Amino acid sequence: MGFFVLLPLVLPLTSWPVARLAERRLHPRATTRLLVAAGVVLAACSTLCLGLLVVVGTAQLPGNPLPDAWSHPQVRAAVPYDEILGKAAIPALLALVTAGGVTVARHLRVRRRVRRALGGLPPSPVAVLPDSEPYAFALPGNRRTRARVVVTTSLLDALEPAERRALFAHERAHLTARHPLLLLLAELAAVANPFLRPLRTAVTFGVERWADEEAARIVGDRRMTARAVGKAALIARNGPPRSLPALAGAGQVPRRVQALLAPPPTARLWLPPTTAPGLVAGLAAWLAALGAALSALSSANAAVALVVILQAATPL
C-alpha cells in the first residue's frame, strides 16, 4: 500500500508533455477538454492519497480521533506506518483544503461584485459600460441573472464594426462553452497539486484560442479576428479579474494572433498518427492518459486496501 499511496502524488508530472505539445498540435477545443479532464482526475487522486497518508501516518499517535483498534499491533504490522509522512500530510491537507476554499470564494466574490455593479443596467445579453478604460469580458449567469458580455464604450470606440463582431463572438464563445467553469477546475487542480500548474497555464491559453477560433468561424475572417485580438491587447490597460475570461486578458497574445493568421486547425479530435506532429502529440496524450489511469488505480488500490485491513481489525 505504501507505494500506491505515494504514486498519485507524483504522477501529475506525466501531464507536462501534453500541456506543451497538445496546444500546438490539437484543436484548442480538444486540447482544453483533455487537459481539464486529466487535471481533475490527477488532482482528485493526489488529494485522496494525501488524506490516506494522514490516516495511515497518524493512526498510531496518541490522542488521535480514530478508533482505538486502529492502533492495534496487527494493524500496525499490516499497514505501512510512517509517522513523519503522516505528520507532514496533516498541514499539507489542511493547506490544500484552505487554498481550495479561498479560490472558490474569490471566484464567487468577483462575480458577485461585477453583478452588483451591473445591477442598474437593463438585463440584456450585452452590458455596455461608460468607462474610459477599454476592456471586455464574459460574465457567467446564475439562477437569478443571465450570462452577459460586458464591454466598455472606450473599447467599442477603438474597434471597427467588423472587429466588434469578432469581439462579441469571442466573448459569447466563452459563455457558450462554459469556459469560466473550466478555468475554475484548472485552478483548483493546480491548488491541489503544484505539479499541475503547467496544465492551468495551458488551459488558460486554450480557452482563449478556443474562443478565437469560434469567433473566426462565426465572422468568417481569420485575419480580421487576429486584428481585433491584437488591437484589444494593445489598448487594454486594466483588464477584468483573472477569474473572468476576456478577449485580451490571458496573455500570450502574439501566439494567438500568429495562430489566427495560420490556416485553421483541423476539426478532428486528433491528428492522424501517420504524421510527425500527430505522432508526437498522440504519444504525449497517451502518457497523460496513462498517468491519470495509473493515478486512479493506485489511489483506489490504496483506499480499498486500507478499508479491508481496518474492517478486519475492527468493524467500521
C-alpha positions in Angstrom: 0.0 0.0 0.0 2.9 2.4 0.7 4.0 2.6 -2.9 0.4 3.0 -4.2 -0.4 5.8 -1.8 2.6 7.9 -2.8 2.5 7.3 -6.5 -0.5 9.6 -7.3 1.3 12.5 -5.7 4.0 12.5 -8.4 2.1 11.1 -11.4 0.8 14.6 -12.4 4.3 15.0 -13.9 3.1 12.8 -16.8 0.9 15.6 -17.9 3.6 18.1 -18.6 4.4 16.9 -22.2 0.8 17.1 -23.3 0.5 20.6 -21.7 3.3 21.8 -24.0 2.5 19.8 -27.2 -1.2 19.4 -27.4 -1.9 23.1 -27.5 0.3 23.3 -30.6 -0.9 20.1 -32.4 -4.6 19.7 -31.5 -7.7 21.8 -32.0 -7.9 24.1 -28.9 -11.3 22.7 -28.1 -9.9 19.1 -27.8 -6.8 20.4 -26.0 -8.7 22.3 -23.3 -11.1 19.4 -22.6 -8.3 16.9 -22.5 -6.2 19.0 -20.1 -9.1 19.8 -17.8 -10.2 16.2 -17.6 -6.6 14.9 -16.9 -6.1 17.7 -14.3 -9.3 16.9 -12.4 -8.5 13.2 -12.2 -4.9 13.7 -11.2 -5.8 16.3 -8.6 -8.6 14.2 -7.1 -6.4 11.1 -6.8 -3.5 13.0 -5.2 -5.8 14.6 -2.7 -7.3 11.3 -1.8 -3.9 9.8 -1.3 -2.8 12.7 0.8 -5.8 12.0 3.0 -4.9 8.4 3.3 -1.4 9.4 4.4 -3.0 11.4 7.2 -5.0 8.3 8.3 -2.1 5.8 8.0 0.5 8.1 9.5 -1.5 9.3 12.5 -3.5 6.2 13.5 -0.7 5.2 15.9 -0.3 8.7 17.5 -1.8 9.2 21.0 -4.9 11.4 21.1 -6.0 10.9 17.5 -9.8 10.8 17.0 -9.7 7.4 15.2 -11.0 4.2 16.8 -8.5 2.7 19.3 -8.5 -0.6 17.5 -6.8 1.1 14.5 -3.6 1.3 16.5 -3.7 -2.4 17.3 -0.3 -4.2 16.8 -1.8 -6.3 14.0 -3.0 -3.2 12.2 0.4 -1.6 12.7 2.1 -4.6 11.1 -0.4 -4.8 8.2 -0.5 -1.1 7.3 2.8 0.7 6.4 3.3 3.3 9.1 5.4 6.4 8.7 5.0 8.9 11.4 7.0 11.6 9.6 4.9 11.4 6.4 1.7 11.2 8.4 2.5 14.4 10.5 3.7 16.2 7.4 0.5 15.3 5.5 -1.8 16.9 8.1 -0.7 20.5 7.4 -0.4 19.8 3.7 -4.0 18.6 3.6 -5.3 21.5 5.7 -3.4 24.0 3.4 -4.9 22.3 0.3 -8.4 22.5 1.6 -8.0 26.1 2.8 -6.5 27.2 -0.5 -9.2 25.4 -2.5 -11.9 27.2 -0.4 -10.2 30.5 -0.8 -10.0 30.0 -4.6 -13.7 29.2 -4.9 -14.6 32.1 -2.6 -12.5 34.5 -4.6 -14.2 33.5 -7.9 -17.7 33.8 -6.4 -16.8 37.2 -4.7 -15.5 38.6 -8.0 -18.7 37.6 -9.9 -21.0 39.0 -7.1 -19.2 42.3 -7.2 -19.5 42.5 -11.0 -23.2 41.6 -10.9 -23.8 44.3 -8.3 -22.0 46.8 -10.4 -24.2 45.9 -13.4 -27.4 45.9 -11.3 -28.6 49.3 -12.7 -28.3 48.3 -16.3 -31.0 46.7 -18.4 -31.0 42.9 -18.3 -29.7 42.5 -21.9 -27.2 39.9 -23.2 -24.7 42.7 -23.6 -23.8 45.3 -21.0 -22.1 48.4 -22.3 -20.3 50.4 -19.6 -19.5 54.1 -20.0 -15.9 53.6 -18.8 -12.7 55.2 -20.1 -10.8 52.0 -19.5 -11.0 49.7 -22.6 -11.9 46.1 -21.6 -14.4 43.4 -22.3 -15.1 40.1 -20.6 -17.7 37.3 -20.3 -19.8 37.2 -17.1 -21.4 33.8 -16.4 -25.0 33.7 -15.2 -26.7 32.2 -12.2 -30.2 31.3 -11.1 -31.2 35.0 -10.8 -29.2 36.6 -13.6 -28.4 35.7 -17.1 -25.0 35.4 -18.7 -23.7 38.6 -20.2 -20.9 40.1 -22.3 -19.6 43.2 -20.6 -17.7 45.8 -22.8 -16.8 49.4 -22.3 -17.6 52.3 -24.6 -13.9 53.1 -24.9 -13.1 49.7 -26.3 -16.1 49.8 -28.7 -15.0 53.2 -30.0 -11.5 51.9 -30.7 -12.7 49.0 -32.8 -14.1 49.0 -36.3 -17.6 47.4 -36.8 -16.2 44.2 -38.1 -13.8 43.9 -35.2 -16.7 44.5 -32.8 -18.4 41.5 -34.3 -15.3 39.4 -33.6 -15.2 40.7 -30.1 -18.8 39.8 -29.3 -18.4 36.4 -31.0 -15.3 35.7 -28.9 -17.0 36.6 -25.6 -20.1 34.6 -26.4 -18.0 31.6 -27.2 -16.6 31.8 -23.6 -20.2 31.7 -22.2 -21.5 29.0 -24.6 -18.6 26.6 -23.9 -18.7 27.4 -20.1 -15.0 28.5 -20.1 -15.3 30.1 -16.6 -16.1 26.7 -15.2 -13.1 25.1 -17.0 -10.8 27.8 -15.7 -12.0 27.3 -12.1 -11.5 23.5 -12.4 -8.0 24.0 -13.7 -7.2 26.5 -10.9 -8.5 24.1 -8.3 -6.4 21.2 -9.8 -3.3 23.4 -9.6 -4.1 24.3 -6.0 -4.5 20.6 -5.1 -1.1 19.6 -6.7 1.6 22.1 -7.7 2.8 19.7 -10.4 -0.4 20.6 -12.3 0.3 24.3 -12.6 1.6 23.9 -16.3 -1.9 22.5 -17.1 -3.5 25.5 -15.6 -1.4 27.8 -17.8 -2.2 25.6 -20.9 -5.9 25.7 -20.1 -5.9 29.4 -19.7 -4.3 29.7 -23.2 -6.6 27.0 -24.6 -9.9 28.7 -23.7 -8.7 31.9 -25.4 -7.6 30.0 -28.5 -10.9 28.1 -28.5 -12.9 31.4 -28.4 -10.6 32.9 -31.1 -11.4 30.0 -33.4 -15.1 30.2 -32.7 -15.0 34.0 -33.4 -13.1 33.5 -36.7 -15.6 30.8 -37.7 -18.6 33.0 -37.0 -17.4 36.2 -38.6 -15.7 34.3 -41.5 -12.5 36.3 -41.4 -9.4 35.0 -39.6 -7.2 38.0 -40.4 -9.8 40.4 -39.1 -10.3 38.4 -35.9 -6.5 38.4 -35.4 -6.5 42.2 -35.8 -9.3 42.5 -33.2 -7.4 40.4 -30.7 -4.1 42.3 -31.3 -5.8 45.7 -31.1 -7.7 44.9 -28.0 -4.5 43.7 -26.3 -2.6 46.9 -27.3 -5.2 49.3 -26.0 -6.4 47.4 -22.9 -4.7 48.7 -19.8 -6.8 47.4 -16.9 -8.4 44.1 -17.7 -11.0 42.2 -15.8 -10.2 39.9 -12.9 -8.4 36.7 -13.6 -11.4 34.6 -12.9 -13.3 36.1 -15.9 -12.2 35.1 -19.4 -11.6 38.1 -21.7 -10.5 38.9 -25.2 -7.1 40.2 -24.2 -6.9 39.1 -20.6 -5.0 35.9 -20.8 -1.6 37.0 -22.2 0.3 35.2 -24.9 -1.5 37.4 -27.5 1.3 37.2 -30.1 0.9 33.4 -30.2 -2.9 33.7 -30.5 -2.5 36.2 -33.4 0.0 34.0 -35.1 -2.4 31.0 -34.8 -5.2 33.1 -36.3 -3.1 34.1 -39.2 -2.2 30.5 -40.0 -4.7 28.0 -41.6 -7.5 26.9 -39.3 -6.7 23.8 -37.2 -8.3 20.5 -38.2 -11.8 20.0 -36.8 -11.0 16.4 -36.0 -10.4 15.5 -32.3 -7.0 14.1 -33.1 -4.3 14.4 -35.8 -3.5 11.3 -37.9 -0.8 9.3 -36.2 0.9 8.9 -39.5 2.1 12.5 -39.4 5.1 13.5 -37.2 3.1 16.2 -35.3 0.2 13.8 -34.8 2.5 11.1 -33.5 4.3 13.3 -31.0 1.1 14.8 -29.7 -0.5 11.4 -29.6 2.3 9.9 -27.5 2.1 12.9 -25.1 -1.6 12.5 -24.7 -1.3 8.8 -24.2 1.3 9.5 -21.5 -1.1 11.9 -19.7 -4.0 9.4 -20.1 -1.7 6.6 -18.7 -0.7 8.8 -15.8 -4.3 9.6 -15.0 -5.3 5.9 -15.2 -2.4 4.8 -13.0 -3.2 7.5 -10.5 -6.8 6.4 -10.3 -5.9 2.8 -9.9 -3.2 3.5 -7.3 -5.4 5.7 -5.2 -8.3 3.2 -5.5 -6.0 0.3 -4.5 -4.6 2.2 -1.5 -8.1 3.1 -0.3 -9.5 -0.3 -0.7 -6.5 -1.9 1.0 -6.8 0.4 3.9 -10.6 -0.2 4.3 -10.1 -4.0 4.1 -7.4 -4.0 6.7 -9.3 -1.8 9.1 -12.5 -3.8 8.6 -10.6 -6.9 9.5 -9.3 -5.3 12.6 -12.5 -3.7 13.8 -16.0 -3.0 12.5 -16.2 0.5 10.9 
